[in-house]
Structure formats: structure tokens, C-alpha cells
Amino acid sequence: MVFNNGNVVQKTQDFQERFPDDRSCYCLIRDRRWPDGFVCPKCGSKDAFLLTSLAYTYACKECRGHTSVTAGTIMHRTKLALRVWFWAAHLMATHSNGISARQLAAQMGIAYSSAWLLEQKLRRSMIDPSRDLLDGVVEIDQTEIPFHDNDAPRSPLKTGKILIIEAVEIRDRTSGKAQKPKPRGSKYLDTLSGRCRLAVIPSNEKPNIHAFIATNIAPGSTLISDGHASIPGLEGYRHDPRVIGNMAAHIPLQWIHRVFALLKRWGLGTYHGFRREHIDVYLNEFVFRYNRRYYRHVSFETILGIAAKHAPASYWDIVGQNNPRKGITMTRQRPRRRKTAEGMREDGTGPYSRGKNPKSSDDGTSR
């Protein structure tokens, strides 16, 4: 692996020294999951011992249940080594522009399918359900981004749009703390952007926008917007609309349009355009990276800490399909085709489908 930045090389060496094997990774997950010692998830007992016959597995003395350190987490039933998970989280968190599944597969020497599933699971563990709400003065607005409707590498971005709503905190540049509200219409000068939130909404109607505000912004906050008609009417918030008129929208709403520009540039540069499928987890990754843009090299531990508390997500959960091994009858959308000496042929159309061997006669003797 070649790096041009000496600081990145140093951080990579530090990572390899800190996590030289799976055991060092196991210790970090164990401490993140059970900071006060092992607790059996079945009976709640703390009386357990570490098995020597199974890797990183505890045996409870009360209920005699076995619990792996990765059981019930985002790494549940993983076939990959723990160090592979750690190295992937490190690359996703420290790579300046993000890293696609194909890049990750090439750098780690694993299959593309494994790299894709690994990234999808890590993206789902980038959002902490107990995170604090945005507060203070918050800019809020909506935008549309184009999307691909297929995976053809040279297909242009289609005319369809994905509607995204965003909120970003305004912080005081001197103190770095939340900006104090000013009288309506006042300008907020010498500021910084704080944390942000992103979500896909089906339309610009009031129920969708109000639900996003109530979920991501603390009551009592001041909302600065472009005066969209769907924002007023939500109790518990102070609304400070700005009339855009003929001026550029990024002048009265500086930080939110800067984040929108970074999001669109990131999507085009790293993933060559977003798709509708899994768009939410890609927004989660962007929010995670943006909110930790000043300390990327330690944020991978945050990913793993959250991953140790997240419920497992299987491949079938991610792709939104039923697992055929769970006894659910699957309906094939098109007939299966097999390669034969005469070319591709659908099942049930060859001579064997009639129960006859073409090399045998009617009386059962070989021709």
C-alpha cells in the first residue's frame, strides 16, 4: 500500500502496532461491550469463564449458555477475522474522500462481495441511536440530487431526483460552542458549522419536514430557513426565515449549502453517483465523516464501539429479501438457464425433462 502523506503512514504503523492480531481486536470489543465485565445476555449472570475450545467465547456458569464476543453485534456470525473488520473500519474512517467497495477489496485482498457487505454493515453502525439532538441555532433546507437507475458504468445520471433534507448547527468561531440566538433577521457573522443531520424525504409536505425536525433538533432551538411554507407551525421551535429573493441561496444560508455541495461532490467522486437503494446508509456515512472531520484517525474506534452495541444485520436484511434457508418458499422471477453443449437452455425443456435418456433405446438397452 502506497501513501503520499507521511502522517497517514505514521497512523497506519500505529494501527498495525496496536492491533497486530485478532486477540488485540477481541480485547477492544470486549471492553466496549462489557466495560464492567462480562454479563450473560440470557440470564444476566456475571459468573462466567472463557472457553479454550471456542475462540473468544464465554460460558455462563448459571445457564450454561455460550456467548461469543461478537454474538449479537454487527459482526454476528462473521466469517472474516476480527482484524479484517478493524482494518476496514480504519480505512473507511481515515480515507480522506471515502472508499468504495472495489477500492476496499483491492487494498485488503478480499472478494468484492465480502468488501461490499463489510462496508454496508459498518455504515449501519456509524449512527448511534442515543446521539444528542442538534441545538442552538440550526440552518435547515432541502435539496435534490440526481441518481443512477442502473449499474452501467457509462450511463449518465438520470433525470430522477432524490429529495434530501438537512440540518446543520451554527457555532461561534471564537468559542466553538453553540451560537446564541439573535433577533429575527439578524446576521450571524464569524461562525463555524457544527454537527449535521441528513435524511431522505418523500416530499416537501409538512408531516415529513416536521417529523425530521422533531427527530433531529432539540425543542427550543432557532430554525433558520429560506421561508419554506412547510416549516412553520411546529410548536416548541423558534423560526427565523430568510428571504432569498434574487440573491444566491448560499449567502443567507452559508453552511447548509456548503454541506450540500460537499455531499454532491463526495457522491460523484467516490461512488460516481448515488442510487436509490441504500441511500440512507450512505447519508449516515457522510454525516459520520463530516461530524468527525477534525479527528478522523481515532473515529474508527467510535465505529467499532457503536458496532458492538448494534443489533446484527444479515445479508438478506440488507438487500431486503427473504432468506431461502428459513423455509420460506421463493418464487423465481424467470426460468433458470443452464449451459449445455448445444448452448444455453432453460430448465424443463431438454430431453432429460421427459424422463428419457437420449443415449438409450425404448427397451432399456444402450444404443
N, C-alpha and C positions, 0 to 999 in steps of 0.2 A: 504494500500500500504506500503510495507516494503522497506526501503532503508538502505544500509550499509554505505553510505557516509554521514557524518554529514553535509557537505557543501550542498549536494543535498537536505537534509531535510530542511535546512535553506532557500534555494532558493524556495522550494515548499511552505513553510509557507509564504514567502514574496509574492509569486504569489497569494496565496489564500487571503491574506490581501489586496492586491491591486485590485483584481478582485473578490469581494465577490458575485456579482450578475450581471445580464445582463446589467443593466444601466451603470455600470462602463466600461463594454466592449463597449457599444454603444458610450460612450464619446470618447474612444480612436479611434474608427473607424471614427467617425465624424471629429475629429481633424486631422487625417491622410488624409481624403478625401477632406475636405474643411478647410484648415488651416486659411483662411481669412474669414470664414463664409460661410453659405450655398449659393450655386449658382444653380439655376434651370437648369437641363440638357436639358430641352426642349426650353426655351426661354432666358436663361442666366440672369434672374432677381434675385436679392438678397433679394427682398421683400417677405418674407415667414414667416409662423408661424408653430409651432409644434402642430400637432393634438393630442387630448386626446383620440380619439376613436380608433386610429390605433397606434400600437406600433412603436415608433421611426420613424415616418413618417412626412415629411414636406408637407405643402400645399402652393403652389405658388399663390400669390395674382394677378399676371398678367395673366397667362394662366390657373389658377385654377387646375393645374396638381398636383398629389400626387407623392412624391418620398420618398421611404424608404431609410434608411441609408445604407442598403445592396443591394439596387437595382443597377444593372449594374456592380456589383463586382463579385468576385469568390464565394461569399456567396449568390448570387441571388436566391430568392425563396427557401431558405433553410428551412427545417422543424425542424432543430436542434436549440437548444438555442445557443445564441452567446457565452456563457461561455463554451459550449462544443467545439466550434471552437477554442477558446483561449487555453483551456486545451490541446487539441490535438496538436496545434501548439507548445505549451510549451514542450510537451513530445517529439515531433519529433525533436525539436531544441536542447534539453538538454540531451537526451538519448545518452550515450557515443558511443554505437555501432549502433545507429539507432533502429527503432522499426517497426515491421511488423504489418500488419492489424490485425492479430489474437491476437497479444500481446496488441495492442491498444484497441481492442474490449473487451478483458478480463479486462484490467485496468480501462476502462471507463464505463463498464457495458452496452455497446450498441451492436447492432447486427453486425455481421461480414460484411454484405453488406454495412451497414452505415459507418463502420470504413474504409473499402476499398475505398469507394467513397470519403470519407473525406480526406484520405491520397492522393489520386490521384489529387484532386483539390488543396490541399496545395502544392504538389510537382510542379504543374504547376505555382504556384505563387512564387516560390523560385528564379526565374530568372527575373531580372529587364531588360526590353528591352533597357533602357538608360544607362546601365552599361558602365564603361570605358573599353577601349581596353587594352590588355597587352602591355607593352612597355619595353624598355631597352634590356637586354639580355634574350632570351627566348629559352628554350630547346623544341624541337618538335620531336615526334616519333609516330609510330603506333604499335599496339599490337592486338592480337587475344585472345578472351576469349570464353570458351565453354558455351553452353546454353542447357536448358531443352526444349524438344519439346512437353512435356505434363505435366500435373499436378500430376502425380502419385508420392506419397511421397517417394517411394523407387527406382524410376527409376534413373539410373546413368546419368551423363552428357553425352550427345550425342556427336558424332564426329563433328557436325556442329560448326562453329565458327562465332562470331560476330566481325567484324573488327572495331576497335576504334582508333581514332587519338586524340592526346593530346598535349597541350602546357602548359608549366609552367614557370613562371618568376624566374630568379635568382636574389637574393637580397644580398646586402652586410651585413654580420653578425654584424658588428660594428654599422653602422648607421641605418640598416633596410630599406634603400632606394634602388631603382633600381640600379643594378650593371652597372658600366660604361664599355663600350666595350673595349676590349684589341686587340692587333694584332692577326691575324688569327693563330690558332694553340696554343695560349697561354692557360695555365691552370687557371681556376677560383677557387682560394682557399679561405677558410674561408667564405663560403656563406650560405645563407638560401634559402629555397623555398618560393616563393611568391604565387600569385594567379594562378589558373589553369583553363583550359577550356577542355571540353571533348565533343566528338561528334561521332556518328556512320557514317561511310562512306561505300558506296557500293563496292569500290575497291581502289587500291593504284595508280590509274591513276592521271595524273597531274590536270585535271579540279577539281576533288574532293578535293585534298590537297590544291590547290591554293585558292579555294573558302573558305575553313576553315581558312586559313591564313588571307585572306583579311577581313573576318568577325570578327575575334577574336584578331588579332595582329595589333598594330598601325604601319603605314608606318615609315621607318627609323630604325626599331628595328633590332637587330642582331639575326639571327636564328642559333642555334647550333643543328646539326642533325648528324645522322650516315652516311651521304653522300648518302641518297636515291636519285635515279635519278629523281624522280618526283618533288623534291623541287626546284631546280634551275630553273631560267627562269622567276621568278616573279619579276617585277620591283618594286623598292621602298624599298627593303629589302636587308640587308647585310647577306650573307650566310657564315657560318663558319663550314664546315663539319669536322667530326672527324672519322678517320679510326679505325674501331673496331678491325679487324684482328682476332687473336686468343684469345684476352683478353675478359673478361666478359663485357657485354654491360653496366652494371651499373657503371663501373669505369669511362669512359669518359662522360657518361650521368647519373650522380648520381641521381638528383632529379626526373627526369621524370620516371625512373624505380622504384623509391621508391613509387611514387604516383600510378603507375600501380600495384605494389604489394599490396598496401592498398586497391585499388579498388577491386581486385580479392578476397582478404581476406574478405572484407566487404560484397561482394555479396554472397560468400559461407556461411559466418557465420550468417548473418541476414536473407537473403532470400533463402538460400540453392540453390543458382544458379540463374542466370538471365534467363528470357525468351525474345524472340524477341519482343513480344508485350509490348509496353510501355517502352522499354529500354531507350528511350530518357529522360523520366521524372525521371527515377532512376539515370541517369547520372547527371541530374540537381540537384537532392538531394545531391549526393556525392560532386559536385562542391560547392554547398552552404555550406555544412558542413565543407569541407576542407578549404575553404577560410575564414571561421569564427571559426576555431578550437580553437582559443585562447580566445574567448568570446562567448561561446555557450549560456550562461544563459540570454543574452539580445538579441540574434539573433531572438527569436520568434517574437519580435516586428517588426523586419525587414520583416519577412514573412507576418505579418498582414498588414504592411504598403504597401507592394507590392500588396497583395491580394486586397486591397481597390482600386487599380488602374487597376487591371487586368480585362479583359472582362470575363463575365460568361462562364463557360464550363459545359454543361449539361451531364447527364449520357450517352446519345446517342452520343454526340460528343466525349466522352472519349473512348467508345467502338467501335466507327466508324460504327454505324448502323443508319438506318433511324428510326425516331420516328413514331411508328404506329398511334399515336394520331394526327399527322399532315396531315392526309388524304392521305398518301402515301400507295399504295397497296403493301402489303407484300406477298412475295412468301414463303410458308412453305417448308422447305427442306425435311421434312419427315412427314408422316401422324401422326396426333395426336392419342395417345393411352389413353384409359380410363380403370380404374379398375372396373370390374363387378364381379358378383357372380361366373361366370364361369372362371374368370381370366382376364388378360389384353386383350383388344380388340381394333382394330383400328376403328376410326370413319367411318361410312358408311357401315359397314359390319354386323351389328346386325339386328334383326327383326324390330326395330323401324325405320330403314333407308328406309324400303319399305312402310311406312305409315300404318302399321298394328300393332295392339296391340295383343301380343301373348295370352293375357288372355280373348280375346273377340272372338266370332264366326263371321262367314261371314255375318250373318243377323243383326249384331249390338248388339245382346243380350249377356249378360255376361255368360261365361261358369260356 
